[in-house]
Amino acid sequence: MKMVSVLVKSLREQRRDLLSLVLTLATAPFFVFIYWLFFGGGSTSYAVLVINQDRGLTTETGTTWNAGDDVFNILKDTVTYENGQPMLRVKRAENRADAERRLKNRDAALLVIIPPDFSQALADPGTPSGSVILVGDRTNTYYTVTSMIAQAALTSYLDSVTRQTRPVQVVEEALGGSSARTEFELYVPGLMILAVLMLIYQAAMVVVREIEAGTLDRLRITRLSAFDLLGGISLSQVFIGVAAVVLTFLTALALDFHSAGPVWVAILVGSVTTFSAMGIALIVACFVRTTYQAFMVSTFVLFLMMFFTGTFMPMTGGELFTLGGHTFRIYEVLAPTHAVVALNKVLTLGESLGAIRFELAALLVLSGLYFAGGVWLFQRTHLRQG
């Protein structure tokens, strides 16, 4: 009976803390829904770009044959899961420069380049031929899967057409410096973003501590604005976030990490990302009143950022529209998504500041929106006069 009494007491106490109960019960179902939203409830499909340079040929019967088109159609229509869903999302690319830009932005996982004399080499194995080239960022885990699928489809096609030793070779080319990265170096960009995301815990609890201490009640009579209060707190936390980014990067350098691009650009990206983390923390603080609740909600938000920004696993799907050559996806409303892409371009592919202008602009705009939203919500929830 004593155990039953304790059980009843615990349930009653839990009912008073509905926020933690809801988060405990709803987190996993929420992530299931988000994954379904991004991936449509199906299996992952991998984006492939094809540059078909094949000139084709005219057969003795007068018909035209372009083996490059055959390869495109095979990759597009016949490589499927058991349920018929395509494994690959295949699109044509106009030129290699544009295709490589899309690979760097992770709008695609693989580029297939078919040589001009492809059909002729298959029709007459004695004809010298260029190679089918597979290009991709080897630090992108989706590249490994996609290149294996594409190579299997190509091998099957070549064997079925020639029925002899393959006259056309398939070779891989690494994008930028991605082939030279060690396994340790692959994880450093994500760990730099983690250093920034940890600021969400710190900043949210610092703001909520002011609420718990009753500071806000005393500050109301001074007509202190939410912008003044949160601006001052935010600047102090941004300094801490920048210090965390620099310390993380220096630690990686001391442990033999090598950056393919300018180090100062990578640190700039991490520093700008701290503003977005601070904005997220302010929004969290608007919905809680204790540091315990701030910790609970921040944990949920941190998981959201880690899983759906590409920090520790690549993201695909969720495409909304294409504008100015950039494919916008639903999860790009999360600012760290752009930081992940920017850091990969700089640290792995050796790009400079000019190549990440879009990502920096997106970070600044989203950070401003987060902060403005946090100030407005905080004014309404915590500083409104009673």
Secondary structure per residue as TSV (DSSP state, phi and psi in degrees):
chain	resnum	aa	ss	phi	psi
A	1	M	-	360.0	-35.1
A	2	K	H	-62.2	-38.3
A	3	M	H	-63.5	-38.6
A	4	V	H	-64.4	-40.0
A	5	S	H	-63.0	-42.1
A	6	V	H	-64.8	-39.1
A	7	L	H	-60.0	-48.4
A	8	V	H	-61.5	-43.0
A	9	K	H	-61.0	-44.2
A	10	S	H	-64.6	-40.1
A	11	L	H	-65.9	-39.7
A	12	R	H	-64.1	-41.5
A	13	E	H	-66.8	-37.5
A	14	Q	H	-65.7	-33.8
A	15	R	H	-64.2	-28.0
A	16	R	H	-74.8	-20.2
A	17	D	-	-112.6	67.0
A	18	L	H	-65.5	-30.3
A	19	L	H	-60.9	-50.2
A	20	S	H	-65.8	-35.6
A	21	L	H	-64.5	-45.4
A	22	V	H	-63.1	-42.8
A	23	L	H	-63.6	-40.7
A	24	T	H	-63.4	-43.3
A	25	L	H	-79.1	-32.4
A	26	A	H	-98.7	-13.0
A	27	T	H	-60.2	-54.6
A	28	A	H	-62.8	-47.4
A	29	P	H	-58.0	-36.1
A	30	F	H	-63.2	-43.8
A	31	F	H	-67.6	-34.8
A	32	V	H	-59.9	-45.2
A	33	F	H	-63.3	-42.9
A	34	I	H	-64.1	-42.9
A	35	Y	H	-61.3	-40.6
A	36	W	H	-63.7	-39.1
A	37	L	H	-64.0	-42.4
A	38	F	H	-74.1	-40.8
A	39	F	H	-107.6	5.3
A	40	G	T	68.5	18.0
A	41	G	T	76.8	0.8
A	42	G	S	-108.7	-161.8
A	43	S	-	-90.5	162.6
A	44	T	-	-67.9	134.5
A	45	S	-	-114.8	141.8
A	46	Y	E	-108.2	132.6
A	47	A	E	-79.4	128.7
A	48	V	E	-127.1	133.8
A	49	L	E	-106.2	141.1
A	50	V	E	-127.1	126.6
A	51	I	E	-107.2	107.6
A	52	N	E	-97.4	101.6
A	53	Q	-	-92.9	-0.7
A	54	D	-	-60.9	126.9
A	55	R	-	-80.3	-16.6
A	56	G	-	73.0	-176.7
A	57	L	E	-155.1	166.8
A	58	T	E	-107.9	125.8
A	59	T	-	-78.3	173.8
A	60	E	T	-63.0	-25.4
A	61	T	T	-84.7	-1.0
A	62	G	S	91.7	0.6
A	63	T	-	-88.1	152.6
A	64	T	E	-96.3	146.0
A	65	W	E	-137.3	128.4
A	66	N	-	-125.6	102.8
A	67	A	H	-65.3	-27.8
A	68	G	H	-62.9	-39.3
A	69	D	H	-64.8	-36.8
A	70	D	H	-59.4	-45.4
A	71	V	H	-62.1	-44.3
A	72	F	H	-57.3	-46.9
A	73	N	H	-68.1	-35.7
A	74	I	H	-64.1	-47.1
A	75	L	H	-62.9	-36.3
A	76	K	H	-79.0	-39.6
A	77	D	H	-110.8	-23.5
A	78	T	T	-108.2	-14.0
A	79	V	-	-90.4	97.6
A	80	T	B	-134.2	164.1
A	81	Y	-	-77.4	173.3
A	82	E	T	-61.3	-28.8
A	83	N	T	-83.9	4.7
A	84	G	S	91.3	-6.9
A	85	Q	-	-72.0	134.1
A	86	P	B	-66.0	139.0
A	87	M	S	-78.6	-29.7
A	88	L	E	-119.1	140.2
A	89	R	E	-105.2	98.8
A	90	V	E	-99.2	129.9
A	91	K	E	-135.1	152.2
A	92	R	E	-81.4	146.2
A	93	A	-	-118.6	145.3
A	94	E	S	-79.5	-40.9
A	95	N	-	-149.6	163.4
A	96	R	H	-69.7	-36.4
A	97	A	H	-61.3	-46.1
A	98	D	H	-66.1	-39.7
A	99	A	H	-64.1	-41.8
A	100	E	H	-68.0	-33.8
A	101	R	H	-60.7	-41.3
A	102	R	H	-69.7	-32.0
A	103	L	H	-65.9	-41.5
A	104	K	H	-66.6	-33.9
A	105	N	T	-79.7	-3.7
A	106	R	T	61.6	30.5
A	107	D	S	-77.8	-15.3
A	108	A	-	-147.1	157.7
A	109	A	S	-102.4	-23.2
A	110	L	E	-148.5	142.9
A	111	L	E	-118.0	127.4
A	112	V	E	-110.7	122.7
A	113	I	E	-112.4	118.1
A	114	I	E	-98.4	128.3
A	115	P	-	-72.2	161.7
A	116	P	T	-62.4	-34.3
A	117	D	T	-99.3	27.9
A	118	F	H	-62.3	-50.7
A	119	S	H	-62.9	-42.9
A	120	Q	H	-62.1	-40.0
A	121	A	H	-67.1	-34.6
A	122	L	H	-73.8	-35.2
A	123	A	H	-74.0	-34.3
A	124	D	-	-132.4	93.0
A	125	P	T	-55.5	-15.9
A	126	G	T	-80.3	-9.8
A	127	T	S	-77.4	125.9
A	128	P	-	-60.4	141.6
A	129	S	-	-140.5	150.8
A	130	G	-	-74.7	175.1
A	131	S	-	-97.1	152.8
A	132	V	E	-76.2	124.3
A	133	I	E	-106.5	131.1
A	134	L	E	-108.5	122.6
A	135	V	E	-119.2	137.7
A	136	G	E	-171.8	166.6
A	137	D	-	-85.1	110.2
A	138	R	T	-72.1	-9.4
A	139	T	T	-86.4	-8.2
A	140	N	S	-88.3	115.1
A	141	T	H	-60.8	-26.6
A	142	Y	H	-68.6	-26.8
A	143	Y	H	-63.1	-43.8
A	144	T	H	-58.3	-47.9
A	145	V	H	-64.2	-47.2
A	146	T	H	-65.2	-42.3
A	147	S	H	-65.1	-35.9
A	148	M	H	-65.0	-43.3
A	149	I	H	-63.2	-46.4
A	150	A	H	-64.3	-41.9
A	151	Q	H	-64.4	-38.9
A	152	A	H	-63.4	-42.3
A	153	A	H	-66.4	-41.9
A	154	L	H	-64.3	-44.3
A	155	T	H	-60.9	-44.4
A	156	S	H	-61.3	-42.1
A	157	Y	H	-66.3	-47.3
A	158	L	H	-61.6	-40.9
A	159	D	H	-66.2	-37.0
A	160	S	H	-71.7	-29.9
A	161	V	H	-81.9	-46.1
A	162	T	H	-93.5	-32.6
A	163	R	-	54.5	35.2
A	164	Q	S	-159.1	-174.1
A	165	T	S	-53.4	131.6
A	166	R	-	-61.4	121.6
A	167	P	S	-79.5	-15.6
A	168	V	S	-120.9	127.1
A	169	Q	-	-91.4	152.5
A	170	V	E	-111.3	120.3
A	171	V	E	-123.2	154.1
A	172	E	E	-108.0	142.1
A	173	E	E	-127.3	127.5
A	174	A	E	-77.9	141.2
A	175	L	S	-79.2	127.5
A	176	G	T	57.7	-137.2
A	177	G	T	-99.7	24.7
A	178	S	G	-67.8	-23.1
A	179	S	G	-76.4	-18.2
A	180	A	G	-94.9	3.4
A	181	R	-	-81.4	139.0
A	182	T	-	-82.0	166.8
A	183	E	H	-61.6	-37.7
A	184	F	H	-61.3	-43.0
A	185	E	H	-66.4	-24.1
A	186	L	H	-65.1	-29.5
A	187	Y	H	-91.8	-14.6
A	188	V	H	-61.4	-44.8
A	189	P	H	-56.7	-42.3
A	190	G	H	-64.9	-36.5
A	191	L	H	-70.0	-31.3
A	192	M	H	-64.9	-40.5
A	193	I	H	-66.8	-37.2
A	194	L	H	-60.6	-39.6
A	195	A	H	-57.8	-36.7
A	196	V	H	-73.8	-44.2
A	197	L	H	-64.5	-28.8
A	198	M	T	-62.6	-19.7
A	199	L	H	-64.2	-24.1
A	200	I	H	-60.0	-44.1
A	201	Y	H	-56.8	-57.6
A	202	Q	H	-57.9	-51.2
A	203	A	H	-68.0	-42.3
A	204	A	H	-61.2	-41.6
A	205	M	H	-73.0	-31.0
A	206	V	H	-64.5	-43.8
A	207	V	H	-65.9	-44.3
A	208	V	H	-68.6	-27.8
A	209	R	H	-62.2	-33.9
A	210	E	H	-64.1	-35.2
A	211	I	H	-69.8	-46.4
A	212	E	H	-63.2	-36.4
A	213	A	T	-76.9	-6.5
A	214	G	T	78.8	11.1
A	215	T	H	-60.6	-37.5
A	216	L	H	-64.5	-35.1
A	217	D	H	-62.2	-38.8
A	218	R	H	-75.0	-31.4
A	219	L	H	-76.8	-20.6
A	220	R	H	-60.2	-35.6
A	221	I	T	-73.7	-13.4
A	222	T	T	-90.0	-0.8
A	223	R	T	60.7	32.0
A	224	L	-	-67.1	131.0
A	225	S	-	-84.2	157.3
A	226	A	H	-62.4	-35.2
A	227	F	H	-63.8	-43.1
A	228	D	H	-63.0	-47.6
A	229	L	H	-64.8	-53.1
A	230	L	H	-72.3	-30.7
A	231	G	H	-63.5	-44.0
A	232	G	H	-65.1	-45.5
A	233	I	H	-63.4	-42.1
A	234	S	H	-62.2	-42.9
A	235	L	H	-61.9	-40.8
A	236	S	H	-64.1	-39.2
A	237	Q	H	-73.9	-32.9
A	238	V	H	-63.5	-39.9
A	239	F	H	-58.9	-41.9
A	240	I	H	-64.8	-42.1
A	241	G	H	-62.9	-42.1
A	242	V	H	-63.3	-41.0
A	243	A	H	-61.4	-38.9
A	244	A	H	-65.1	-40.4
A	245	V	H	-63.6	-48.0
A	246	V	H	-62.5	-44.4
A	247	L	H	-62.7	-41.6
A	248	T	H	-61.9	-44.4
A	249	F	H	-68.0	-41.8
A	250	L	H	-64.3	-37.1
A	251	T	H	-62.2	-43.7
A	252	A	H	-62.8	-41.8
A	253	L	H	-63.3	-39.4
A	254	A	H	-65.5	-24.9
A	255	L	T	-98.4	26.0
A	256	D	T	77.2	27.1
A	257	F	-	-78.6	140.4
A	258	H	-	-123.0	128.6
A	259	S	-	-93.8	130.8
A	260	A	S	-76.5	-20.3
A	261	G	S	-119.1	-176.6
A	262	P	-	-61.6	128.1
A	263	V	H	-63.0	-39.4
A	264	W	H	-65.5	-29.5
A	265	V	H	-69.1	-40.7
A	266	A	H	-63.2	-42.0
A	267	I	H	-66.8	-36.2
A	268	L	H	-60.9	-44.0
A	269	V	H	-60.0	-47.3
A	270	G	H	-62.0	-38.7
A	271	S	H	-66.5	-43.3
A	272	V	H	-63.9	-35.4
A	273	T	H	-64.7	-26.1
A	274	T	H	-62.5	-30.6
A	275	F	H	-64.6	-38.8
A	276	S	H	-68.2	-38.8
A	277	A	H	-62.8	-38.0
A	278	M	H	-66.5	-40.5
A	279	G	H	-62.1	-40.8
A	280	I	H	-62.8	-42.4
A	281	A	H	-61.9	-38.8
A	282	L	H	-63.6	-41.0
A	283	I	H	-64.7	-40.5
A	284	V	H	-59.2	-44.8
A	285	A	H	-63.0	-22.2
A	286	C	T	-71.1	-19.5
A	287	F	T	-111.1	7.1
A	288	V	-	-132.8	163.3
A	289	R	S	-130.2	-2.1
A	290	T	S	-133.1	157.3
A	291	T	H	-66.1	-30.3
A	292	Y	H	-64.0	-45.5
A	293	Q	H	-64.8	-37.9
A	294	A	H	-61.5	-40.1
A	295	F	H	-64.5	-44.6
A	296	M	H	-61.5	-50.7
A	297	V	H	-67.2	-38.8
A	298	S	H	-62.5	-36.8
A	299	T	H	-61.0	-44.4
A	300	F	H	-60.9	-46.1
A	301	V	H	-65.1	-39.4
A	302	L	H	-61.9	-43.4
A	303	F	H	-61.1	-40.4
A	304	L	H	-59.5	-45.3
A	305	M	H	-68.0	-38.4
A	306	M	H	-69.3	-39.0
A	307	F	H	-83.1	-30.9
A	308	F	H	-117.9	20.2
A	309	T	S	-120.2	-1.3
A	310	G	S	83.0	12.3
A	311	T	S	-61.5	-46.0
A	312	F	S	-121.8	-5.3
A	313	M	S	-150.9	139.6
A	314	P	-	-67.7	152.4
A	315	M	-	-112.4	146.9
A	316	T	-	-144.8	167.5
A	317	G	-	77.0	-170.0
A	318	G	-	68.7	24.8
A	319	E	E	-70.5	136.0
A	320	L	E	-106.9	-57.1
A	321	F	E	-163.2	167.4
A	322	T	E	-117.3	131.0
A	323	L	E	-142.8	127.2
A	324	G	T	61.0	31.4
A	325	G	T	82.4	-0.4
A	326	H	E	-109.9	131.1
A	327	T	E	-89.4	115.5
A	328	F	E	-86.5	136.2
A	329	R	E	-122.5	158.0
A	330	I	G	-62.1	-34.8
A	331	Y	G	-80.0	-1.1
A	332	E	G	-75.5	-4.0
A	333	V	G	-70.7	-14.6
A	334	L	S	-88.2	113.2
A	335	A	T	-55.2	-41.7
A	336	P	H	-58.9	-18.9
A	337	T	H	-55.0	-43.8
A	338	H	H	-72.5	-30.7
A	339	A	H	-66.9	-38.5
A	340	V	H	-61.4	-46.8
A	341	V	H	-63.6	-44.2
A	342	A	H	-63.4	-44.9
A	343	L	H	-65.3	-37.2
A	344	N	I	-64.5	-39.9
A	345	K	I	-62.3	-42.4
A	346	V	I	-78.7	-53.3
A	347	L	I	-73.7	-35.2
A	348	T	I	-101.6	-43.8
A	349	L	T	-96.1	-4.4
A	350	G	-	75.9	23.1
A	351	E	-	-77.5	160.2
A	352	S	-	-104.4	-172.1
A	353	L	G	-60.2	-38.8
A	354	G	G	-62.0	-27.7
A	355	A	G	-79.7	-11.1
A	356	I	G	-118.3	25.0
A	357	R	H	-60.9	-41.0
A	358	F	H	-62.8	-45.8
A	359	E	H	-63.6	-42.0
A	360	L	H	-64.9	-41.4
A	361	A	H	-62.7	-42.7
A	362	A	H	-63.6	-40.7
A	363	L	H	-61.0	-45.6
A	364	L	H	-66.0	-43.5
A	365	V	H	-64.7	-48.1
A	366	L	H	-65.2	-39.3
A	367	S	H	-61.9	-41.9
A	368	G	H	-62.6	-40.9
A	369	L	H	-65.9	-42.8
A	370	Y	H	-59.3	-47.7
A	371	F	H	-65.6	-44.4
A	372	A	H	-61.5	-41.7
A	373	G	H	-64.7	-39.7
A	374	G	H	-65.2	-41.9
A	375	V	H	-63.2	-45.3
A	376	W	H	-63.2	-44.8
A	377	L	H	-66.8	-40.4
A	378	F	H	-65.5	-38.8
A	379	Q	H	-60.3	-39.9
A	380	R	H	-78.5	-32.7
A	381	T	H	-94.2	-27.7
A	382	H	T	-125.5	-22.9
A	383	L	S	-113.7	1.0
A	384	R	S	-66.7	135.6
A	385	Q	-	-66.8	137.1
A	386	G	-	-80.2	360.0
